[in-house]
Amino acid sequence: MAMAILLHPHPFSLLISLALFSLLLNTTFCFHPKLFNVSKLQSDSDWSPAGATWYGPANGAGSDGGACGYEDAVEKAPFSAKVSAGGPSLFQSGKGCGACYQVKCTENAACSGSPVTVTLTDECPGCVSESTHFDLSGTAFGAMAKSGQADQLRNAGVLQIQYKRVECEYPGTSVVFQVDSGSNPNYFASLIEYEDGDGDLARVDLQQGLDSDMWVPMQRSWGAVWKLDYGSELRAPFSIRLTAVESGNTLVAKNVIPAGWQPGKTYRSLVNFDG
Protein backbone atom coordinates (compact mmCIF):
# COMPACT_ATOMS: atom_id res chain seq x y z
CA MET A 1 0.00 0.00 0.00
CA ALA A 2 1.38 3.36 -1.00
CA MET A 3 1.63 5.83 1.78
CA ALA A 4 0.96 9.51 1.17
CA ILE A 5 3.02 11.75 3.40
CA LEU A 6 1.72 15.32 3.87
CA LEU A 7 4.50 17.71 4.75
CA HIS A 8 3.76 20.86 6.71
CA PRO A 9 6.61 23.30 6.12
CA HIS A 10 7.70 25.45 9.01
CA PRO A 11 6.20 28.99 8.70
CA PHE A 12 9.67 30.57 9.02
CA SER A 13 11.00 28.50 6.08
CA LEU A 14 8.02 29.58 3.97
CA LEU A 15 8.75 33.24 4.67
CA ILE A 16 12.39 32.82 3.64
CA SER A 17 11.36 31.11 0.39
CA LEU A 18 8.94 33.92 -0.48
CA ALA A 19 11.56 36.55 0.26
CA LEU A 20 14.13 34.84 -1.98
CA PHE A 21 11.58 34.49 -4.79
CA SER A 22 10.67 38.18 -4.54
CA LEU A 23 14.33 39.20 -4.64
CA LEU A 24 14.95 37.03 -7.70
CA LEU A 25 11.92 38.47 -9.48
CA ASN A 26 12.91 42.09 -8.81
CA THR A 27 16.52 41.49 -9.87
CA THR A 28 15.76 39.68 -13.08
CA PHE A 29 12.62 41.32 -14.42
CA CYS A 30 12.81 44.92 -13.23
CA PHE A 31 11.36 47.30 -15.94
CA HIS A 32 13.19 50.59 -16.56
CA PRO A 33 10.87 53.01 -18.42
CA LYS A 34 13.72 55.38 -19.25
CA LEU A 35 15.27 52.70 -21.47
CA PHE A 36 12.08 52.42 -23.51
CA ASN A 37 12.06 55.59 -25.61
CA VAL A 38 8.40 56.00 -26.49
CA SER A 39 8.91 59.48 -27.95
CA LYS A 40 11.54 58.16 -30.35
CA LEU A 41 9.20 55.48 -31.60
CA GLN A 42 6.48 58.05 -32.14
CA SER A 43 8.80 60.41 -34.00
CA ASP A 44 10.08 57.59 -36.21
CA SER A 45 6.50 56.83 -37.23
CA ASP A 46 6.10 60.40 -38.52
CA TRP A 47 8.50 59.72 -41.41
CA SER A 48 7.13 58.78 -44.83
CA PRO A 49 8.91 57.42 -47.94
CA ALA A 50 9.71 59.57 -50.96
CA GLY A 51 12.01 59.68 -53.96
CA ALA A 52 14.82 62.22 -54.24
CA THR A 53 17.01 63.60 -57.00
CA TRP A 54 19.02 66.80 -57.26
CA TYR A 55 19.49 69.54 -59.84
CA GLY A 56 21.56 72.59 -60.58
CA PRO A 57 25.17 73.14 -59.42
CA ALA A 58 26.58 70.54 -57.02
CA ASN A 59 26.96 73.16 -54.29
CA GLY A 60 24.20 75.46 -55.47
CA ALA A 61 20.55 76.27 -54.81
CA GLY A 62 19.00 74.36 -57.70
CA SER A 63 17.60 77.20 -59.79
CA ASP A 64 17.46 80.96 -59.42
CA GLY A 65 14.23 81.17 -57.44
CA GLY A 66 12.18 78.78 -59.52
CA ALA A 67 8.41 78.49 -59.73
CA CYS A 68 7.74 80.08 -56.33
CA GLY A 69 9.35 83.38 -57.29
CA TYR A 70 11.96 83.68 -54.54
CA GLU A 71 14.64 84.65 -57.10
CA ASP A 72 18.19 84.85 -55.74
CA ALA A 73 16.94 84.74 -52.12
CA VAL A 74 17.24 80.93 -52.32
CA GLU A 75 21.03 81.25 -52.25
CA LYS A 76 21.12 83.55 -49.21
CA ALA A 77 20.27 83.22 -45.53
CA PRO A 78 17.92 82.09 -44.15
CA PHE A 79 17.31 79.65 -47.05
CA SER A 80 21.07 79.23 -47.56
CA ALA A 81 20.57 77.00 -50.63
CA LYS A 82 18.90 74.24 -48.57
CA VAL A 83 15.85 74.22 -50.79
CA SER A 84 13.92 71.83 -52.97
CA ALA A 85 11.63 71.60 -55.93
CA GLY A 86 8.60 69.42 -55.35
CA GLY A 87 6.63 67.01 -57.45
CA PRO A 88 2.93 67.75 -57.99
CA SER A 89 1.82 66.41 -54.59
CA LEU A 90 4.21 68.79 -52.81
CA PHE A 91 4.07 71.86 -55.07
CA GLN A 92 0.25 71.79 -55.36
CA SER A 93 0.13 74.42 -58.11
CA GLY A 94 2.05 76.84 -55.90
CA LYS A 95 0.13 76.28 -52.67
CA GLY A 96 3.09 74.34 -51.25
CA CYS A 97 5.57 77.19 -51.72
CA GLY A 98 7.36 78.01 -48.46
CA ALA A 99 6.54 74.75 -46.67
CA CYS A 100 9.41 73.15 -44.75
CA TYR A 101 10.39 69.49 -44.58
CA GLN A 102 13.05 67.34 -43.04
CA VAL A 103 14.63 64.77 -45.34
CA LYS A 104 17.10 61.98 -44.59
CA CYS A 105 18.55 58.94 -46.30
CA THR A 106 19.91 55.63 -45.00
CA GLU A 107 20.03 53.22 -47.97
CA ASN A 108 23.29 54.47 -49.51
CA ALA A 109 26.66 53.89 -47.81
CA ALA A 110 27.30 57.65 -47.99
CA CYS A 111 24.05 58.53 -46.19
CA SER A 112 24.46 59.98 -42.70
CA GLY A 113 20.90 59.22 -41.59
CA SER A 114 20.71 62.70 -40.08
CA PRO A 115 17.78 64.94 -41.07
CA VAL A 116 18.24 68.05 -43.21
CA THR A 117 15.63 70.83 -43.22
CA VAL A 118 14.66 72.22 -46.63
CA THR A 119 12.16 74.80 -47.88
CA LEU A 120 10.01 74.16 -50.94
CA THR A 121 10.90 76.89 -53.46
CA ASP A 122 10.37 75.34 -56.90
CA GLU A 123 8.34 72.88 -58.97
CA CYS A 124 9.38 69.61 -60.57
CA PRO A 125 6.42 68.81 -62.87
CA GLY A 126 8.07 65.67 -64.25
CA CYS A 127 8.78 64.16 -60.82
CA VAL A 128 5.93 61.65 -60.85
CA SER A 129 7.69 58.29 -60.53
CA GLU A 130 6.70 58.28 -56.83
CA SER A 131 3.67 59.79 -55.14
CA THR A 132 6.04 62.17 -53.32
CA HIS A 133 9.28 63.38 -54.87
CA PHE A 134 11.87 65.97 -53.83
CA ASP A 135 14.19 67.40 -56.47
CA LEU A 136 16.70 68.86 -54.04
CA SER A 137 19.32 71.51 -54.60
CA GLY A 138 22.83 70.10 -54.87
CA THR A 139 23.57 71.65 -51.47
CA ALA A 140 20.59 70.01 -49.77
CA PHE A 141 21.20 66.61 -51.38
CA GLY A 142 24.85 66.65 -50.31
CA ALA A 143 23.88 67.69 -46.79
CA MET A 144 22.31 64.24 -46.26
CA ALA A 145 25.74 62.64 -46.62
CA LYS A 146 28.34 61.67 -44.09
CA SER A 147 31.15 64.16 -43.63
CA GLY A 148 33.34 64.30 -46.74
CA GLN A 149 31.03 62.07 -48.81
CA ALA A 150 28.67 64.64 -50.37
CA ASP A 151 30.01 64.10 -53.89
CA GLN A 152 29.76 60.32 -53.48
CA LEU A 153 26.12 60.66 -52.47
CA ARG A 154 25.31 63.04 -55.32
CA ASN A 155 26.85 60.50 -57.73
CA ALA A 156 24.08 58.09 -56.71
CA GLY A 157 21.71 60.39 -58.59
CA VAL A 158 18.44 58.93 -57.34
CA LEU A 159 17.63 57.91 -53.75
CA GLN A 160 14.75 56.57 -51.74
CA ILE A 161 14.53 58.83 -48.71
CA GLN A 162 12.30 59.55 -45.73
CA TYR A 163 10.64 62.88 -45.08
CA LYS A 164 8.30 64.67 -42.73
CA ARG A 165 6.65 68.08 -42.59
CA VAL A 166 8.13 70.42 -39.97
CA GLU A 167 7.64 74.00 -38.88
CA CYS A 168 9.76 76.62 -40.59
CA GLU A 169 12.15 78.45 -38.30
CA TYR A 170 13.99 81.58 -39.41
CA PRO A 171 15.40 83.04 -36.16
CA GLY A 172 15.70 86.80 -36.15
CA THR A 173 13.91 87.13 -39.51
CA SER A 174 10.59 88.87 -40.08
CA VAL A 175 8.17 88.43 -42.99
CA VAL A 176 9.28 90.26 -46.13
CA PHE A 177 7.17 91.68 -48.98
CA GLN A 178 8.82 92.15 -52.38
CA VAL A 179 6.50 94.27 -54.50
CA ASP A 180 6.07 92.94 -58.03
CA SER A 181 7.54 95.17 -60.73
CA GLY A 182 4.20 95.14 -62.59
CA SER A 183 2.32 96.77 -59.72
CA ASN A 184 0.63 100.15 -60.28
CA PRO A 185 -1.83 102.43 -58.42
CA ASN A 186 -4.78 100.12 -59.29
CA TYR A 187 -2.99 96.78 -59.12
CA PHE A 188 -0.81 95.49 -56.29
CA ALA A 189 1.15 92.23 -56.24
CA SER A 190 3.86 91.01 -53.90
CA LEU A 191 6.08 88.05 -53.21
CA ILE A 192 5.76 87.02 -49.54
CA GLU A 193 8.64 85.17 -47.91
CA TYR A 194 10.25 83.91 -44.67
CA GLU A 195 7.07 82.93 -42.81
CA ASP A 196 7.82 80.97 -39.64
CA GLY A 197 5.57 78.10 -38.60
CA ASP A 198 3.54 76.59 -41.47
CA GLY A 199 5.57 78.43 -44.09
CA ASP A 200 2.81 78.26 -46.71
CA LEU A 201 -0.24 80.52 -46.91
CA ALA A 202 -3.92 79.73 -47.38
CA ARG A 203 -5.16 83.32 -47.57
CA VAL A 204 -3.85 86.88 -47.85
CA ASP A 205 -5.94 90.04 -47.26
CA LEU A 206 -5.11 93.71 -47.73
CA GLN A 207 -6.35 96.73 -45.77
CA GLN A 208 -6.01 100.24 -47.22
CA GLY A 209 -5.14 103.50 -45.51
CA LEU A 210 -5.05 104.41 -41.84
CA ASP A 211 -8.79 104.69 -41.22
CA SER A 212 -10.27 101.59 -42.90
CA ASP A 213 -11.37 98.44 -41.09
CA MET A 214 -12.22 96.52 -44.29
CA TRP A 215 -10.02 93.64 -45.44
CA VAL A 216 -9.99 92.87 -49.17
CA PRO A 217 -8.97 89.32 -50.18
CA MET A 218 -6.00 88.93 -52.51
CA GLN A 219 -5.58 86.07 -54.98
CA ARG A 220 -2.59 83.85 -55.55
CA SER A 221 -1.00 85.06 -58.76
CA TRP A 222 1.62 82.32 -59.02
CA GLY A 223 3.94 80.54 -56.60
CA ALA A 224 4.37 82.70 -53.49
CA VAL A 225 3.17 85.88 -55.25
CA TRP A 226 -0.23 87.30 -54.28
CA LYS A 227 -2.16 90.01 -56.16
CA LEU A 228 -5.06 92.42 -55.87
CA ASP A 229 -6.55 93.84 -59.08
CA TYR A 230 -8.67 96.51 -57.40
CA GLY A 231 -9.99 98.34 -60.45
CA SER A 232 -9.53 101.77 -58.89
CA GLU A 233 -6.72 103.56 -57.12
CA LEU A 234 -5.54 101.89 -53.91
CA ARG A 235 -4.86 104.04 -50.84
CA ALA A 236 -1.57 103.37 -49.05
CA PRO A 237 -0.28 102.53 -46.53
CA PHE A 238 -1.31 98.89 -46.80
CA SER A 239 -1.64 96.46 -43.95
CA ILE A 240 -1.46 92.81 -44.98
CA ARG A 241 -3.03 89.89 -43.11
CA LEU A 242 -1.65 86.38 -43.64
CA THR A 243 -3.45 83.12 -42.83
CA ALA A 244 -1.39 79.93 -42.56
CA VAL A 245 -2.53 76.67 -44.15
CA GLU A 246 -2.13 73.92 -41.54
CA SER A 247 -2.59 75.83 -38.28
CA GLY A 248 -4.97 78.53 -39.52
CA ASN A 249 -2.93 81.09 -37.57
CA THR A 250 -3.17 84.70 -38.71
CA LEU A 251 -0.59 87.47 -38.71
CA VAL A 252 -1.04 91.17 -39.47
CA ALA A 253 1.82 93.24 -40.87
CA LYS A 254 0.47 96.68 -39.98
CA ASN A 255 1.17 99.45 -42.51
CA VAL A 256 3.99 97.35 -43.97
CA ILE A 257 3.63 98.90 -47.46
CA PRO A 258 4.09 102.66 -46.94
CA ALA A 259 2.61 105.61 -48.76
CA GLY A 260 4.76 106.29 -51.79
CA TRP A 261 5.59 102.59 -52.25
CA GLN A 262 7.37 101.66 -55.45
CA PRO A 263 7.18 98.60 -57.73
CA GLY A 264 10.20 96.34 -57.41
CA LYS A 265 11.03 97.50 -53.89
CA THR A 266 11.25 95.19 -50.86
CA TYR A 267 9.56 96.06 -47.57
CA ARG A 268 10.41 94.22 -44.36
CA SER A 269 7.76 93.88 -41.65
CA LEU A 270 8.41 93.82 -37.92
CA VAL A 271 6.47 90.58 -37.30
CA ASN A 272 6.46 86.84 -37.93
CA PHE A 273 4.40 83.84 -36.92
CA ASP A 274 5.31 82.16 -33.66
CA GLY A 275 7.18 78.93 -34.51
Secondary structure, 3 states (H helix, E strand, C coil): CCCCCCCCCCHHHHHHHHHHHHHHHHHHHCCCHHHCCHHHHHHHCCCEEEEEEEECCCCCCCCCCHHHCCHHHHHCCCCCCCEEEECHHHHHHHCCCCCEEEEECCCCCCECCCCEEEEEEEECCCCCCCCCEEEEEHHHHHHCECCCCHHHHHHHCCEEEEEEEECECCCCCCCEEEECCCCECCEEEEEEECCCECCCEEEEEEEECCCCCCCEECEEEECCEEEEECCCCCCCCEEEEEEECCCCCEEEEEEEECCCCCCCCEEECCCCCCC
